[in-house]
Amino acid sequence: MSLSRREWLRSGIAACGYLAAGGLTLARAAETPVPQGYTPPKGITDLHRAPGLQTRLLTEDNHGVKTYALIFAKGDEIMSGLTEFAEREKIGGGHFSAIGALEHARFGWFDSARKAFRDIPVNEQVEMISLTGDVGLVNGSPAIHAHGAVAFPDGHVSGGHILEAVAWPTLELFFSAYPSPLVKERDVETNLYLFNLNTK
């Protein structure tokens, strides 16, 4: 059965409306507000917040693995600086570790029911006793994932998934970058991007 031009246009407009509504639904789902004190999973888009960051390539082995030193200065935001560094060096896979101290920070604990991180604020100077993380590609761009633990003046420890961390007076980080990229894909159940080693 053939359609007239008018019927064809009507069906096309209806299909566009359906797709637009679907896109709108997905956009709204992605922007679903979370309760106060929670942060939704999202990439680092607020760059240029680590103007004092110094970087140096230390070694490159025969397999193409590069090791860098990254030294953050007073007031540098760690996640912003790491993301900017990975983008500049076109790093698609790697891992890192660091120690130092922070002026303030915000960690997170992932609440699977809310698909968001419950904020764990740190509003005083603390020692960064451990920071570890990795980088993989999300939609072709480097995505930093980091966890950390900090010690307070009385010696008690807190930490979690790093949402924001500001160095003071410094943070000393060593980064190993691999020549082969690692890809992360969105997990519908959690709304997180997880490694899929079968994707290249």
BAFI-3210 file (N, C-alpha, C; in Angstrom, 3 decimals, decimal comma, padded with zeros to 6 digits):
// residues 200
n [1|2|3|4|5|6|7|8|9|10|11|12|13|14|15|16|17|18|19|20|21|22|23|24|25|26|27|28|29|30|31|32|33|34|35|36|37|38|39|40|41|42|43|44|45|46|47|48|49|50|51|52|53|54|55|56|57|58|59|60|61|62|63|64|65|66|67|68|69|70|71|72|73|74|75|76|77|78|79|80|81|82|83|84|85|86|87|88|89|90|91|92|93|94|95|96|97|98|99|100|101|102|103|104|105|106|107|108|109|110|111|112|113|114|115|116|117|118|119|120|121|122|123|124|125|126|127|128|129|130|131|132|133|134|135|136|137|138|139|140|141|142|143|144|145|146|147|148|149|150|151|152|153|154|155|156|157|158|159|160|161|162|163|164|165|166|167|168|169|170|171|172|173|174|175|176|177|178|179|180|181|182|183|184|185|186|187|188|189|190|191|192|193|194|195|196|197|198|199|200]
n.u [000,854|000,670|001,632|000,104|001,558|000,818|000,001|002,412|004,028|002,628|003,027|005,787|006,124|004,813|006,508|008,853|007,956|007,571|010,206|011,390|010,012|010,890|013,645|013,481|012,477|014,649|016,560|015,377|015,417|018,133|018,636|017,363|016,525|018,480|018,359|019,076|022,444|023,409|025,198|024,898|026,161|028,661|030,735|033,911|033,747|034,468|037,102|040,540|041,088|043,382|045,798|048,433|049,565|052,249|053,842|055,713|057,229|058,606|059,591|059,595|058,786|059,831|057,469|055,762|054,601|054,089|055,425|054,528|055,217|053,147|052,688|050,794|049,880|049,314|045,888|045,099|042,692|042,171|040,770|039,966|042,476|043,657|041,947|042,241|044,966|044,982|043,429|044,993|047,338|046,271|045,451|044,222|044,018|045,024|046,628|046,951|048,592|048,801|050,064|049,762|048,401|045,298|043,256|040,481|037,731|035,446|033,995|032,402|029,808|028,451|025,061|022,996|020,233|019,421|020,958|023,133|025,799|026,235|027,095|030,184|031,442|034,534|035,782|038,135|041,733|043,479|045,432|046,344|046,299|046,135|045,595|044,127|043,565|042,054|042,004|039,861|038,240|035,339|032,832|034,828|036,421|038,835|038,112|038,252|038,565|038,587|039,558|039,915|041,617|041,648|043,346|042,481|043,233|043,163|043,760|041,756|040,140|038,744|036,925|036,447|034,789|036,204|034,917|035,548|038,584|040,883|044,176|046,563|049,428|050,418|050,151|051,393|051,708|051,876|051,717|050,806|050,617|049,009|049,612|047,459|043,999|041,387|038,005|034,994|031,596|028,152|026,296|023,121|021,648|022,894|023,593|026,198|029,475|031,169|034,052|034,476|036,041|035,857|035,372|036,848]
n.v [-001,181|002,154|005,398|008,604|011,872|013,684|011,917|010,614|012,716|013,309|010,910|011,016|013,333|012,487|010,389|011,827|013,344|011,309|010,363|012,693|012,999|010,700|011,260|013,485|012,336|010,681|012,659|013,992|011,925|011,646|014,027|013,869|015,167|014,928|014,181|016,762|016,997|014,940|013,826|013,514|010,925|012,049|013,392|015,151|018,437|020,967|022,445|023,694|024,369|023,934|025,629|025,708|023,246|021,078|019,074|016,202|014,035|011,048|008,439|006,173|003,028|000,089|-000,942|001,117|002,187|004,937|006,914|009,451|012,349|014,266|017,261|018,924|022,235|024,682|025,181|023,986|022,106|018,726|016,711|018,168|019,002|016,489|015,495|017,406|017,065|014,356|014,646|016,429|014,926|012,875|010,400|007,202|005,069|004,052|004,278|005,615|006,938|008,669|010,918|013,451|016,570|018,178|021,087|021,255|019,004|016,858|013,877|010,819|008,391|005,689|005,444|003,007|002,870|005,485|006,072|007,803|009,738|009,884|012,738|013,312|015,594|017,373|019,758|020,961|021,262|018,379|015,319|013,675|010,474|008,357|007,973|006,633|005,649|005,455|005,736|005,786|005,553|007,396|007,673|008,347|010,214|010,956|009,701|010,254|008,269|008,129|007,219|008,003|008,398|010,208|011,735|013,119|015,769|014,456|011,915|010,231|008,654|009,291|009,050|008,073|007,879|010,238|013,368|016,045|017,739|019,772|020,777|021,372|021,860|020,698|018,069|014,965|013,098|010,087|008,830|006,247|005,615|003,821|002,385|001,145|001,769|001,836|001,093|002,533|001,847|002,850|001,711|000,627|-000,058|001,196|003,701|004,385|004,610|001,860|-000,292|-002,095|-004,689|-005,990|-004,204|-002,156]
n.w [000,000|-000,939|000,304|000,364|-000,366|001,656|003,731|004,133|005,054|007,428|008,871|009,136|010,701|013,001|013,757|014,253|016,390|018,241|018,556|019,518|021,912|023,206|023,383|025,017|027,325|028,028|028,477|030,634|032,480|032,832|034,067|036,465|039,564|042,549|046,094|048,537|049,564|048,089|045,169|041,716|039,464|037,282|034,668|034,817|034,153|034,750|034,091|034,200|036,842|038,197|038,183|039,098|038,647|038,003|035,563|034,503|032,179|033,135|032,476|029,650|028,634|026,688|025,772|025,468|027,744|029,755|032,404|034,564|036,587|038,620|040,161|042,390|043,296|045,955|046,423|044,040|042,240|042,357|040,736|038,502|037,493|036,923|034,941|032,913|032,360|031,415|029,121|027,624|027,195|025,809|026,994|027,200|028,869|032,088|035,375|038,733|041,700|044,861|047,428|049,992|050,981|051,868|051,488|051,600|050,892|049,058|049,421|048,269|048,804|047,176|046,654|045,863|045,628|045,105|042,953|043,077|044,605|048,053|049,758|051,411|053,184|053,712|055,625|056,496|056,931|055,953|056,013|053,071|052,982|051,284|047,848|045,077|041,685|038,365|034,745|031,965|028,751|028,069|025,878|024,059|025,365|028,001|031,234|034,617|037,526|040,927|044,254|047,725|050,918|053,928|056,725|059,838|062,293|064,808|064,120|063,175|060,364|057,136|054,018|050,541|047,348|045,202|044,775|044,755|045,445|047,030|046,870|049,481|051,358|049,051|046,555|045,655|042,878|040,980|037,772|035,639|032,258|029,712|026,429|025,187|024,915|027,419|027,721|028,941|029,622|029,818|032,555|032,876|035,149|037,342|036,412|036,157|034,625|033,553|033,267|030,241|029,079|026,715|024,759|022,309]
ca.u [000,000|001,482|001,123|000,105|002,558|000,303|000,069|003,815|004,484|002,021|003,693|007,128|005,998|004,483|007,722|009,749|007,400|007,836|011,628|011,670|009,495|011,804|014,861|013,179|012,367|016,000|017,214|014,827|015,901|019,524|018,681|016,502|017,171|018,771|018,131|020,160|023,475|023,805|025,735|024,700|027,373|028,882|032,130|034,506|033,668|034,980|038,554|041,360|041,065|044,669|046,782|049,795|049,982|053,458|053,905|056,934|057,370|059,784|060,115|058,745|059,449|059,814|056,087|054,982|054,029|054,714|055,258|054,594|055,067|052,246|052,788|049,743|050,247|048,271|044,648|044,768|041,648|042,813|040,029|040,045|043,823|043,875|041,176|042,892|046,221|044,685|042,970|046,129|048,277|045,505|045,586|042,986|044,045|046,127|046,293|047,790|048,515|049,327|049,954|049,903|047,482|044,191|042,622|039,129|037,381|034,113|033,997|031,066|029,473|027,419|023,780|022,424|018,794|019,251|021,867|023,872|026,756|025,945|028,255|030,941|032,272|035,687|035,883|039,334|042,961|043,673|046,500|045,890|047,157|046,081|044,741|044,357|042,534|042,323|041,406|039,396|037,531|033,880|032,467|036,030|037,182|039,323|037,285|039,019|037,852|039,557|039,141|040,940|041,444|042,317|043,471|042,195|044,245|043,179|044,147|040,690|040,232|037,519|037,234|035,476|034,918|036,555|034,104|036,316|039,661|041,747|045,478|047,240|050,159|050,790|049,796|052,424|051,014|052,618|050,707|051,248|049,702|049,193|049,365|046,158|042,901|040,391|036,719|033,920|030,258|027,120|025,543|021,766|021,156|023,470|023,864|027,633|030,244|032,004|034,942|034,102|037,308|035,574|035,200|038,127]
ca.v [000,000|003,367|006,541|009,899|012,788|014,226|010,855|010,370|013,809|013,134|009,812|011,491|014,258|011,675|009,673|012,818|013,662|010,157|010,365|013,855|012,697|009,726|011,973|014,332|011,461|010,306|013,841|014,226|010,861|011,939|015,216|013,681|015,774|014,056|014,910|017,605|016,184|013,899|014,285|012,492|010,589|012,903|013,612|016,420|019,414|022,242|022,349|024,895|024,704|023,539|026,420|025,489|021,868|020,819|017,686|015,831|012,649|010,495|007,310|005,465|001,751|-000,454|-001,298|002,344|002,640|006,183|007,278|010,896|012,960|015,418|017,926|019,934|023,344|025,193|025,630|023,233|021,082|017,510|016,043|019,050|018,917|015,156|015,395|018,262|016,396|013,174|015,119|017,029|013,864|011,861|009,138|006,427|004,014|004,218|004,312|006,569|006,964|009,941|011,323|014,893|017,158|018,898|022,212|020,736|017,981|016,253|012,486|010,295|006,972|005,458|004,929|002,353|003,155|006,820|006,191|009,043|009,678|010,644|013,593|013,253|016,807|017,576|021,220|021,409|020,707|016,961|014,622|012,698|009,321|007,441|008,310|005,729|005,820|005,011|006,513|005,054|006,410|007,451|008,359|008,825|011,177|010,384|009,878|009,944|007,657|008,130|007,051|008,503|008,366|011,347|011,668|014,360|016,065|013,474|010,617|009,420|008,597|009,304|009,052|007,509|008,295|011,662|014,270|017,289|017,775|020,932|020,548|022,383|022,731|020,021|016,663|014,372|012,004|009,404|008,378|005,323|005,676|002,676|002,685|000,598|002,412|001,061|001,739|002,420|001,971|003,150|000,609|001,155|-000,297|002,148|004,971|004,608|004,106|000,767|-000,852|-003,261|-005,060|-006,554|-003,095|-001,509]
ca.w [000,000|-001,008|001,050|-000,329|000,189|002,912|004,748|004,405|005,917|008,752|009,575|009,472|011,829|014,184|014,165|014,851|017,706|019,110|018,879|020,364|023,252|023,790|023,736|026,163|028,482|028,419|029,042|031,969|033,360|033,148|034,902|037,624|040,723|043,682|047,343|049,033|050,188|047,149|043,891|040,677|038,710|036,114|034,345|035,243|033,057|035,250|033,950|034,464|038,273|038,781|037,432|039,590|038,404|037,228|035,092|033,796|031,758|033,772|031,699|028,692|028,410|025,329|025,425|025,326|029,019|030,197|033,808|034,760|037,908|038,648|041,453|042,543|044,178|046,858|045,802|042,818|042,391|041,855|039,662|037,343|036,962|036,351|033,697|031,915|032,006|030,596|027,810|026,904|026,809|025,059|027,722|027,144|029,875|033,018|036,794|039,456|043,165|045,358|048,823|050,127|051,954|051,248|052,182|051,819|049,904|049,131|049,006|048,064|048,995|046,169|047,126|044,680|045,531|044,527|041,813|043,309|045,699|049,267|050,008|052,667|053,100|054,588|055,633|057,201|056,387|056,275|055,314|052,083|053,275|050,146|046,710|043,955|040,667|037,004|033,665|030,797|027,809|028,045|024,633|023,396|026,164|029,251|032,436|035,829|038,651|042,022|045,644|048,622|052,368|054,566|058,177|060,554|063,311|065,900|063,575|062,577|058,897|056,346|052,596|049,621|045,955|045,216|043,970|044,671|046,438|046,788|047,493|050,307|050,438|047,802|046,372|044,804|042,198|039,923|036,820|034,589|031,113|028,823|025,019|024,778|025,639|028,147|027,442|029,929|029,044|030,815|033,148|033,046|036,510|038,297|035,734|036,217|033,498|034,042|032,253|029,445|028,442|025,388|023,829|021,984]
c.u [000,894|000,813|001,124|001,162|002,114|000,397|001,515|004,383|003,943|002,741|005,104|007,105|005,692|005,713|008,703|009,282|007,684|009,298|011,987|011,202|010,399|013,089|014,659|013,088|013,741|016,728|016,710|015,309|017,329|019,637|017,784|017,186|017,393|018,562|019,334|021,160|023,920|024,321|025,527|026,025|027,497|030,374|032,610|034,505|034,244|036,508|039,230|041,300|042,347|045,790|048,223|050,348|051,228|053,461|055,239|056,873|058,673|060,418|059,101|059,447|059,273|058,418|055,185|054,308|054,814|054,421|055,502|054,604|054,160|052,302|051,774|050,183|049,069|047,061|044,267|043,693|042,101|042,084|040,053|041,411|044,118|043,165|041,836|044,201|045,963|044,200|044,139|047,084|047,599|045,664|044,242|042,926|045,231|045,667|047,287|047,634|049,182|049,258|050,126|048,990|046,453|043,718|041,187|038,802|035,916|034,223|032,551|030,987|028,297|026,207|023,057|020,939|018,543|020,090|022,655|024,815|026,268|027,206|028,854|031,886|033,418|036,003|037,060|040,554|043,132|044,881|045,880|046,786|047,130|045,147|045,113|043,251|042,967|041,684|041,022|038,619|036,019|033,490|033,678|036,875|037,647|038,401|038,071|038,099|038,863|038,874|040,263|040,582|042,247|042,314|043,273|043,224|044,300|043,491|043,022|040,670|038,847|037,909|036,121|035,817|035,185|035,682|034,839|037,379|040,618|043,036|045,902|048,112|050,539|050,154|050,753|051,859|051,894|051,628|051,347|050,198|050,046|048,937|048,017|045,048|042,027|039,071|035,722|032,581|029,239|026,385|024,156|021,300|021,644|023,628|025,337|028,282|031,265|032,869|034,300|035,347|037,110|035,378|036,531|037,872]
c.v [001,236|004,491|007,775|010,778|013,319|013,178|010,581|011,448|013,673|012,053|010,221|012,419|013,492|010,955|010,621|013,187|012,563|010,142|011,533|013,600|011,707|010,380|012,846|013,508|011,051|011,474|014,116|013,180|011,146|013,121|015,090|014,255|014,753|014,858|015,772|016,718|015,013|014,544|013,197|012,157|011,490|013,065|014,965|017,374|020,771|022,187|023,676|025,329|024,260|024,295|026,194|024,106|021,812|019,347|017,450|014,353|012,125|009,377|006,867|004,158|001,264|-000,825|-000,070|002,824|003,861|006,430|008,773|011,231|014,167|016,005|019,064|020,967|023,750|025,664|024,904|022,184|019,834|016,909|016,856|018,935|017,578|015,006|016,200|017,627|015,213|013,571|015,651|015,954|012,745|010,471|008,421|005,295|004,208|004,146|005,226|006,382|008,242|010,004|012,841|015,407|017,997|020,031|021,855|019,751|017,604|014,852|012,033|008,811|006,683|004,769|004,334|002,641|004,495|007,029|007,500|008,838|010,508|011,415|013,343|014,455|016,790|019,061|021,745|020,775|019,268|016,428|013,635|011,479|008,278|007,999|007,342|005,938|005,310|005,960|005,557|006,019|006,264|008,292|009,022|009,806|010,543|010,719|009,384|009,346|007,516|007,929|007,556|008,334|009,511|011,175|013,058|014,573|015,047|012,061|009,800|009,638|008,618|009,257|008,450|007,886|009,801|012,435|015,591|017,245|018,900|020,763|021,722|021,688|022,052|018,639|016,112|013,092|011,429|008,617|007,459|005,296|004,552|003,061|002,169|001,265|001,391|001,806|001,473|002,637|002,161|001,886|001,144|001,035|000,758|003,552|005,366|004,090|003,105|000,229|-002,044|-003,638|-005,716|-005,476|-002,421|-000,195]
c.w [000,000|-000,240|000,165|000,318|001,543|004,035|005,146|005,337|007,334|009,546|009,990|010,664|013,105|014,694|014,834|016,247|018,701|019,541|019,783|021,778|023,958|024,231|024,959|027,435|028,978|029,057|030,447|032,951|033,796|034,100|036,134|038,848|041,832|044,961|047,722|049,765|049,338|045,866|042,850|039,995|037,485|035,888|034,846|034,051|033,459|035,251|034,318|035,926|038,975|038,068|037,872|039,314|037,519|036,814|034,392|033,430|032,334|032,950|030,663|028,375|026,967|024,849|025,304|026,592|029,492|031,675|033,961|036,252|037,747|040,050|041,493|043,576|045,058|046,062|044,521|043,118|041,642|040,648|038,366|036,678|036,300|035,010|032,592|031,428|031,068|029,201|026,986|026,378|026,027|025,673|027,743|028,135|030,786|034,457|037,505|040,965|043,654|046,878|048,866|051,219|051,219|052,141|052,549|050,700|050,057|048,546|048,809|048,376|048,087|046,765|045,924|044,521|044,849|043,272|041,891|044,486|046,885|049,637|051,385|052,644|054,110|054,523|056,441|056,556|056,872|055,511|054,327|052,239|052,163|049,087|045,592|042,931|039,316|036,011|032,548|029,917|027,965|026,844|023,978|024,172|027,473|030,423|033,642|036,892|039,777|043,377|046,534|050,074|052,964|056,080|058,766|061,656|064,452|065,416|062,998|061,061|058,271|054,876|051,767|048,186|045,930|044,235|043,737|045,749|046,072|047,583|048,359|051,336|049,118|047,750|045,325|044,196|041,097|039,073|035,786|033,487|030,143|027,370|024,522|025,577|026,364|028,036|028,567|029,226|030,151|031,239|033,514|034,490|037,499|037,739|035,840|034,933|034,025|032,910|031,559|028,639|027,086|024,320|023,588|021,255]
res [m|s|l|s|r|r|e|w|l|r|s|g|i|a|a|c|g|y|l|a|a|g|g|l|t|l|a|r|a|a|e|t|p|v|p|q|g|y|t|p|p|k|g|i|t|d|l|h|r|a|p|g|l|q|t|r|l|l|t|e|d|n|h|g|v|k|t|y|a|l|i|f|a|k|g|d|e|i|m|s|g|l|t|e|f|a|e|r|e|k|i|g|g|g|h|f|s|a|i|g|a|l|e|h|a|r|f|g|w|f|d|s|a|r|k|a|f|r|d|i|p|v|n|e|q|v|e|m|i|s|l|t|g|d|v|g|l|v|n|g|s|p|a|i|h|a|h|g|a|v|a|f|p|d|g|h|v|s|g|g|h|i|l|e|a|v|a|w|p|t|l|e|l|f|f|s|a|y|p|s|p|l|v|k|e|r|d|v|e|t|n|l|y|l|f|n|l|n|t|k]
***
